[in-house]
Protein backbone atom coordinates (compact mmCIF):
# COMPACT_ATOMS: atom_id res chain seq x y z
CA UNK A 1 0.00 0.00 0.00
CA UNK A 2 3.07 2.23 0.09
CA UNK A 3 2.68 3.68 -3.43
CA UNK A 4 -1.05 4.32 -3.02
CA UNK A 5 -0.45 6.30 0.15
CA UNK A 6 1.99 8.73 -1.51
CA UNK A 7 0.19 12.01 -2.22
CA UNK A 8 1.54 14.06 -5.11
CA UNK A 9 2.56 17.50 -3.93
CA UNK A 10 0.87 20.42 -5.70
CA UNK A 11 2.96 22.03 -8.43
CA UNK A 12 3.37 25.75 -7.82
CA UNK A 13 3.46 28.42 -10.52
CA UNK A 14 7.06 29.11 -9.44
CA UNK A 15 7.97 25.53 -10.32
CA UNK A 16 6.29 25.96 -13.71
CA UNK A 17 8.22 29.18 -14.30
CA UNK A 18 11.55 27.63 -13.29
CA UNK A 19 10.97 24.63 -15.55
CA UNK A 20 10.17 26.94 -18.49
CA UNK A 21 13.34 28.94 -17.85
CA UNK A 22 15.36 25.77 -18.37
CA UNK A 23 14.06 25.31 -21.94
CA UNK A 24 17.00 26.40 -24.09
CA UNK A 25 15.18 28.27 -26.88
CA UNK A 26 11.84 29.31 -25.39
CA UNK A 27 10.67 32.75 -26.56
CA UNK A 28 7.09 32.70 -25.29
CA UNK A 29 4.68 30.74 -23.11
CA UNK A 30 1.02 31.22 -22.19
CA UNK A 31 -1.16 29.01 -20.01
CA UNK A 32 -4.85 29.92 -20.24
CA UNK A 33 -7.63 28.25 -18.25
CA UNK A 34 -11.25 28.98 -17.33
CA UNK A 35 -11.26 32.19 -19.37
CA UNK A 36 -8.10 33.79 -18.00
CA UNK A 37 -4.35 33.73 -18.49
CA UNK A 38 -2.85 31.68 -15.67
CA UNK A 39 0.77 32.41 -16.52
CA UNK A 40 2.81 33.94 -19.33
CA UNK A 41 6.56 34.08 -19.70
CA UNK A 42 8.80 35.52 -22.42
CA UNK A 43 12.50 35.38 -23.26
CA UNK A 44 14.89 35.99 -26.16
CA UNK A 45 12.89 38.91 -27.55
CA UNK A 46 9.49 37.23 -27.44
CA UNK A 47 6.36 39.18 -26.45
CA UNK A 48 2.58 38.64 -26.19
CA UNK A 49 1.76 40.62 -29.32
CA UNK A 50 4.96 40.07 -31.33
CA UNK A 51 4.56 37.80 -34.37
CA UNK A 52 6.98 34.89 -34.76
CA UNK A 53 7.32 32.34 -37.53
CA UNK A 54 5.19 29.46 -36.26
CA UNK A 55 6.52 27.10 -38.96
CA UNK A 56 4.30 24.02 -39.43
CA UNK A 57 1.90 25.02 -36.65
CA UNK A 58 0.37 27.07 -39.46
CA UNK A 59 -1.00 23.82 -40.91
CA UNK A 60 -3.77 23.94 -38.30
CA UNK A 61 -4.71 27.42 -39.56
CA UNK A 62 -5.54 25.78 -42.90
CA UNK A 63 -8.03 23.59 -41.04
CA UNK A 64 -10.03 26.72 -40.17
CA UNK A 65 -9.69 28.18 -43.67
CA UNK A 66 -11.04 24.95 -45.16
CA UNK A 67 -14.03 25.11 -42.82
CA UNK A 68 -14.68 28.73 -43.76
CA UNK A 69 -14.49 27.90 -47.49
CA UNK A 70 -17.09 25.13 -46.94
CA UNK A 71 -19.35 27.36 -44.83
CA UNK A 72 -19.23 30.17 -47.39
CA UNK A 73 -19.94 27.81 -50.27
CA UNK A 74 -16.58 28.53 -51.93
CA UNK A 75 -15.80 24.83 -51.61
CA UNK A 76 -18.66 22.36 -52.22
CA UNK A 77 -17.34 19.35 -50.31
CA UNK A 78 -14.31 17.80 -48.67
CA UNK A 79 -14.61 15.10 -51.31
CA UNK A 80 -14.15 17.55 -54.18
CA UNK A 81 -11.25 16.39 -56.40
CA UNK A 82 -8.47 18.96 -56.30
CA UNK A 83 -7.94 18.63 -60.07
CA UNK A 84 -10.85 20.98 -60.69
CA UNK A 85 -9.08 23.78 -58.81
CA UNK A 86 -5.64 23.33 -60.33
CA UNK A 87 -6.47 22.65 -64.00
CA UNK A 88 -3.15 23.91 -65.38
CA UNK A 89 -1.22 21.51 -63.19
CA UNK A 90 -3.44 18.53 -63.94
CA UNK A 91 -3.50 19.11 -67.72
CA UNK A 92 -0.45 16.89 -68.36
CA UNK A 93 -1.69 14.14 -66.00
CA UNK A 94 -3.48 11.29 -67.87
CA UNK A 95 -7.26 11.00 -67.42
CA UNK A 96 -7.07 7.59 -65.70
CA UNK A 97 -4.18 8.54 -63.39
CA UNK A 98 -5.02 8.02 -59.70
CA UNK A 99 -3.57 11.43 -58.85
CA UNK A 100 -6.83 12.74 -60.26
CA UNK A 101 -8.69 11.04 -57.39
CA UNK A 102 -6.92 13.15 -54.72
CA UNK A 103 -9.52 15.16 -52.80
CA UNK A 104 -9.52 18.02 -50.31
CA UNK A 105 -10.12 15.47 -47.53
CA UNK A 106 -6.95 13.62 -48.49
CA UNK A 107 -4.94 16.84 -48.16
CA UNK A 108 -6.54 17.62 -44.77
CA UNK A 109 -5.33 14.26 -43.48
CA UNK A 110 -2.00 14.23 -45.37
CA UNK A 111 -3.07 11.07 -47.14
CA UNK A 112 -2.74 12.17 -50.78
CA UNK A 113 -0.51 9.18 -51.49
CA UNK A 114 2.12 11.48 -53.00
CA UNK A 115 5.71 11.20 -51.72
CA UNK A 116 6.54 13.46 -48.80
CA UNK A 117 8.15 16.82 -49.56
CA UNK A 118 9.12 17.23 -45.90
CA UNK A 119 12.13 16.21 -43.80
CA UNK A 120 14.82 14.87 -46.20
CA UNK A 121 12.97 15.94 -49.36
CA UNK A 122 12.16 19.46 -48.20
CA UNK A 123 15.23 21.26 -49.55
CA UNK A 124 14.85 19.88 -53.06
CA UNK A 125 11.13 20.73 -53.09
CA UNK A 126 11.49 24.38 -52.00
CA UNK A 127 14.44 24.81 -54.38
CA UNK A 128 12.25 23.81 -57.32
CA UNK A 129 10.91 26.45 -59.72
CA UNK A 130 7.26 25.49 -59.13
CA UNK A 131 6.34 23.82 -55.85
CA UNK A 132 2.87 22.75 -56.97
CA UNK A 133 4.16 21.21 -60.21
CA UNK A 134 6.93 19.44 -58.30
CA UNK A 135 4.54 17.90 -55.77
CA UNK A 136 2.06 16.73 -58.42
CA UNK A 137 4.72 15.42 -60.81
CA UNK A 138 5.66 12.60 -58.44
CA UNK A 139 4.23 9.10 -58.82
CA UNK A 140 1.89 7.96 -56.04
CA UNK A 141 3.46 5.76 -53.39
CA UNK A 142 0.14 4.90 -51.71
CA UNK A 143 -3.51 4.79 -52.67
CA UNK A 144 -5.01 8.22 -51.85
CA UNK A 145 -6.69 8.09 -48.45
CA UNK A 146 -5.00 4.90 -47.32
CA UNK A 147 -2.05 6.19 -45.30
CA UNK A 148 -0.93 9.41 -43.63
CA UNK A 149 2.51 10.62 -44.74
CA UNK A 150 3.64 13.91 -43.21
CA UNK A 151 4.17 16.29 -46.12
CA UNK A 152 4.06 20.06 -46.41
CA UNK A 153 3.48 19.47 -50.11
CA UNK A 154 -0.03 18.27 -49.24
CA UNK A 155 -0.85 21.42 -47.26
CA UNK A 156 0.68 23.66 -49.93
CA UNK A 157 -1.60 22.02 -52.48
CA UNK A 158 -4.52 22.61 -50.08
CA UNK A 159 -3.63 26.32 -49.80
CA UNK A 160 -3.56 26.62 -53.60
CA UNK A 161 -6.93 24.85 -53.86
CA UNK A 162 -8.48 27.16 -51.24
CA UNK A 163 -7.18 30.28 -52.97
CA UNK A 164 -8.52 29.00 -56.30
CA UNK A 165 -11.91 28.12 -54.78
CA UNK A 166 -12.16 31.51 -53.06
CA UNK A 167 -10.93 33.44 -56.07
CA UNK A 168 -8.84 35.53 -53.70
CA UNK A 169 -5.44 35.89 -52.10
CA UNK A 170 -5.33 33.32 -49.30
CA UNK A 171 -3.75 35.88 -46.98
CA UNK A 172 -6.56 38.39 -47.59
CA UNK A 173 -9.14 35.61 -47.21
CA UNK A 174 -7.60 34.44 -43.93
CA UNK A 175 -7.41 37.94 -42.49
CA UNK A 176 -10.96 38.90 -43.53
CA UNK A 177 -12.79 35.72 -42.56
CA UNK A 178 -10.71 34.34 -39.68
CA UNK A 179 -8.23 36.68 -38.04
CA UNK A 180 -10.41 39.81 -38.10
CA UNK A 181 -12.98 37.82 -36.11
CA UNK A 182 -10.25 36.96 -33.58
CA UNK A 183 -9.05 40.56 -33.35
CA UNK A 184 -5.48 39.77 -34.44
CA UNK A 185 -3.29 40.26 -37.50
CA UNK A 186 -1.18 37.90 -39.58
CA UNK A 187 2.48 38.92 -39.53
CA UNK A 188 4.71 37.77 -42.38
CA UNK A 189 3.76 34.84 -44.62
CA UNK A 190 6.14 33.42 -47.20
CA UNK A 191 5.12 32.71 -50.78
CA UNK A 192 6.26 30.25 -53.42
CA UNK A 193 7.92 31.32 -56.72
CA UNK A 194 4.47 31.69 -58.34
CA UNK A 195 3.25 33.95 -55.52
CA UNK A 196 1.04 31.38 -53.75
CA UNK A 197 1.02 31.78 -49.97
CA UNK A 198 2.94 28.95 -48.35
CA UNK A 199 0.37 26.40 -47.23
CA UNK A 200 1.42 24.89 -43.95
CA UNK A 201 4.64 26.74 -43.17
CA UNK A 202 6.27 30.09 -42.50
CA UNK A 203 3.29 32.11 -41.30
CA UNK A 204 4.04 34.59 -38.51
CA UNK A 205 1.56 34.85 -35.65
CA UNK A 206 2.01 36.26 -32.15
CA UNK A 207 1.46 34.23 -28.97
CA UNK A 208 -1.67 36.41 -28.58
CA UNK A 209 -2.93 35.26 -31.99
CA UNK A 210 -2.19 31.61 -31.22
CA UNK A 211 -4.11 31.93 -27.95
CA UNK A 212 -7.09 33.50 -29.77
CA UNK A 213 -7.01 30.71 -32.36
CA UNK A 214 -6.90 28.09 -29.60
CA UNK A 215 -9.84 29.72 -27.83
CA UNK A 216 -11.89 29.48 -31.02
CA UNK A 217 -11.49 25.69 -30.95
CA UNK A 218 -11.79 25.31 -27.17
CA UNK A 219 -15.10 27.19 -27.28
CA UNK A 220 -16.59 25.07 -30.05
CA UNK A 221 -16.10 27.52 -32.91
CA UNK A 222 -17.29 30.69 -31.15
CA UNK A 223 -15.04 33.65 -30.43
CA UNK A 224 -16.55 36.35 -28.26
CA UNK A 225 -20.17 36.46 -29.37
CA UNK A 226 -19.43 35.46 -32.95
CA UNK A 227 -19.67 31.97 -34.44
CA UNK A 228 -16.74 31.52 -36.79
CA UNK A 229 -16.63 27.71 -37.20
CA UNK A 230 -19.31 25.10 -36.64
CA UNK A 231 -19.10 22.81 -33.62
CA UNK A 232 -19.58 19.86 -35.98
CA UNK A 233 -16.48 20.89 -37.91
CA UNK A 234 -14.35 20.96 -34.77
CA UNK A 235 -15.70 17.58 -33.67
CA UNK A 236 -14.85 16.15 -37.10
CA UNK A 237 -11.40 17.77 -37.07
CA UNK A 238 -10.69 16.36 -33.63
CA UNK A 239 -11.57 12.80 -34.56
CA UNK A 240 -8.38 10.76 -35.03
CA UNK A 241 -8.10 9.64 -38.66
CA UNK A 242 -4.66 8.03 -38.49
CA UNK A 243 -3.10 6.56 -35.35
CA UNK A 244 0.54 6.69 -34.20
CA UNK A 245 1.39 9.10 -37.01
CA UNK A 246 4.47 10.94 -35.76
CA UNK A 247 8.11 10.07 -35.57
CA UNK A 248 8.91 10.16 -31.88
CA UNK A 249 5.94 9.92 -29.47
CA UNK A 250 2.51 8.38 -29.97
CA UNK A 251 0.57 11.08 -31.78
CA UNK A 252 -2.65 10.58 -33.73
CA UNK A 253 -3.82 12.82 -36.56
CA UNK A 254 -7.18 14.41 -37.34
CA UNK A 255 -7.75 17.18 -39.88
CA UNK A 256 -4.41 19.03 -39.68
CA UNK A 257 -4.37 18.71 -35.87
CA UNK A 258 -2.21 16.30 -33.87
CA UNK A 259 -3.52 14.43 -30.84
CA UNK A 260 -1.93 12.90 -27.75
CA UNK A 261 -2.51 12.63 -23.98
CA UNK A 262 -0.66 14.29 -21.11
CA UNK A 263 -1.14 13.19 -17.50
CA UNK A 264 -4.31 11.41 -18.65
CA UNK A 265 -5.80 14.44 -20.44
CA UNK A 266 -6.57 14.57 -24.15
CA UNK A 267 -4.62 17.27 -26.03
CA UNK A 268 -5.15 18.43 -29.59
CA UNK A 269 -2.25 20.46 -30.88
CA UNK A 270 -0.58 22.41 -33.66
CA UNK A 271 3.15 21.73 -33.95
CA UNK A 272 5.95 23.61 -35.69
CA UNK A 273 9.71 23.29 -36.03
CA UNK A 274 11.84 24.90 -33.33
CA UNK A 275 9.33 24.64 -30.48
CA UNK A 276 6.14 26.25 -31.82
CA UNK A 277 3.13 24.60 -30.14
CA UNK A 278 -0.52 25.33 -29.48
CA UNK A 279 -2.12 22.75 -27.16
CA UNK A 280 -5.87 22.67 -26.52
CA UNK A 281 -6.99 20.57 -23.53
CA UNK A 282 -10.80 20.43 -23.52
CA UNK A 283 -11.14 18.40 -20.31
CA UNK A 284 -9.21 21.09 -18.41
CA UNK A 285 -10.82 24.03 -20.26
CA UNK A 286 -7.25 25.08 -21.01
CA UNK A 287 -4.86 26.22 -23.72
CA UNK A 288 -1.06 26.17 -23.66
CA UNK A 289 1.09 28.13 -26.14
CA UNK A 290 4.83 27.73 -26.66
CA UNK A 291 7.00 29.66 -29.09
CA UNK A 292 10.69 29.07 -29.66
CA UNK A 293 13.49 29.75 -32.12
CA UNK A 294 12.06 28.96 -35.58
CA UNK A 295 15.55 28.79 -37.10
CA UNK A 296 17.08 26.22 -34.79
CA UNK A 297 16.15 22.86 -33.40
CA UNK A 298 17.61 21.79 -30.09
CA UNK A 299 18.23 18.06 -30.03
CA UNK A 300 15.47 16.60 -27.87
CA UNK A 301 13.71 19.97 -27.76
CA UNK A 302 10.27 18.59 -28.62
CA UNK A 303 10.66 15.81 -26.08
CA UNK A 304 11.59 18.37 -23.41
CA UNK A 305 8.31 20.21 -24.09
CA UNK A 306 6.29 16.99 -24.08
CA UNK A 307 7.91 15.99 -20.79
CA UNK A 308 7.18 19.42 -19.32
CA UNK A 309 3.55 19.09 -20.36
CA UNK A 310 3.30 15.60 -18.84
CA UNK A 311 5.07 16.23 -15.55
CA UNK A 312 4.51 19.89 -14.74
CA UNK A 313 2.15 22.00 -16.82
CA UNK A 314 -0.83 19.67 -17.23
CA UNK A 315 -0.69 18.50 -13.59
CA UNK A 316 -0.62 22.17 -12.51
CA UNK A 317 -3.67 22.92 -14.68
CA UNK A 318 -5.40 19.77 -13.42
CA UNK A 319 -4.97 20.73 -9.77
CA UNK A 320 -6.40 24.20 -10.56
CA UNK A 321 -9.46 22.51 -12.05
CA UNK A 322 -10.38 20.78 -8.82
CA UNK A 323 -13.23 22.71 -7.10
Buried (B, 14 or more C-beta within 10 A) or exposed (E): EEEEEEEEEEBEEEEBEEBBEEBBBBBBBBBBBEEEEBBBBBBEEBBBEBBBBBBBBBBBBBBBBBBBBBBEEBBEEBEBBBBEBBEEBBEEBEEEEBBBBBBBBBBBBBBBBBBBBBEEBBEEBBEBEBBBBBBBBBEBEBEBBEBBBBBBBBBBBBBBBBBBBBEBBBBEBBBBBBBEBBEBBBBEBEBBEEEBBBBBBBBBBBBBBBBBBBBBBBBBBBBEEEBBBBEEBBEBBBEBBBEEBBEEEEBBBBBBBBBBBBBEBBBBBBBBBBBBBBBBBBBBBBBBBBBBBBEEBBEEBBEBBBBBBBBBBBBBBBEBBEE
